[in-house]
Amino acid sequence: MSQEMTVATPEAAPPPVRSSARVRWRIVGLVAAVFVALAGVRFITGQPMLTNIGTIQTTLAFAVPIGLAGLGGLWAERSGIINIGLEGMMILGTWCSAYFAWSLDSPWAGLVAGVVGGMLGGLLHAVATVTFAVDHIVSGVAINILALGAMRYLSILSYNDVPGAGAAQSPPLPSFPRVGLPFVADLLAPVRATKWFVVSDLASLIAGLTTGMSIVTLLAILLVPTTYWVLFRTTFGLRLRSCGENPDAAESLGVPVYTYKYIAVTVSGGFAGLGGVFLAMVASSIYQEGQTGGRGYIGLAAMIFGNWRPGGLAMGASLFGYTDALQVRGGGAAVHALLLLIAAALVAVAVWQWRRGARRTAIVAAVGAVVLLAWYLLTDTLPGELVTYSPHIATLLVLALAAQRLRAPAAIGRQWRKS
């Protein structure tokens, strides 16, 4: 009599699930660690420009248009559409906001017109890429070129005979109201004067974030958590993201893929247009040709750094905005102090990679830390040419360190057709 024997095989353990609360606390901890390290560098080097009120406010001014462009890229790429045309959509936003704000003498008219102008650029990109299956990169580059030439032509028609304006700029524009709690800066002034480690730096941060903030800046900050909630906490966001991950599966479940892609790319253009509104009406109070300065492309880099998530995107935009603000306000001496911070960060990366078993990466990071520390100890400032490009260098460095943990939507850039 034979006896069957069954061997119980252990079930495969499910993959670990990272709770959203744990991820949020990790982000908060990382931001706090960076701030404490920055305060420590300020305390050691004696460079007040690293954390003073002016630097905080200038950081916001530089980070907001980059962050808005990045949010636009996030919406488009989560639906599977690469939006290289963000730069052109920002150009449309700058010109439309300036023209309507000047002609109607209303900043709110300029705000609406700038967003609508960017959305029209997004709609054009959606028609080309979704309906006609044009290559996403080709369509985006074409929009950038078209927007630059068309706005130049419209400026000649609109401003050539206007006093104080011309083919490359508009007349002065009305400004938006500013919000804040001005008494906070006065209350915290004695604390800031003490120059205590972390305490005075935190006081400067709070005062900088509560004094003289434009209403557009406040709107841009609120759009970050709003985007997170819409894309990651609603059914609409789940369906939109499914179009960027597996449009065939989404279609089989009844999701109108074309409609969601159209919505995402049009909203993407609206975010970029709002970034153009900020540049024309908040950052400078006048439209100028070439005002965007490549911020649409930098916004895409910030989005990639943030791993296609709003929180990480905001951190990337803040990084670029901070280094840009520091080189404008503090010059070579202030940026020179950052060498010490970057060296400390590379030491931390070396220890972390060594513990993970990535010996080669750890050694490279340790050597980089030693070189930067020696550079800091042997010099007092940095050359002006290097200081000017410090934001780009910092962004490339962070992208290089974070590249191994990035994951783009699976179907991004795919020329999808309905089956």
Order of alpha helices (4+ residues) and beta strands (2+ residues): alpha-alpha-alpha-alpha-alpha-beta-alpha-alpha-beta-alpha-alpha-alpha-alpha-alpha-alpha-alpha-alpha-alpha-alpha
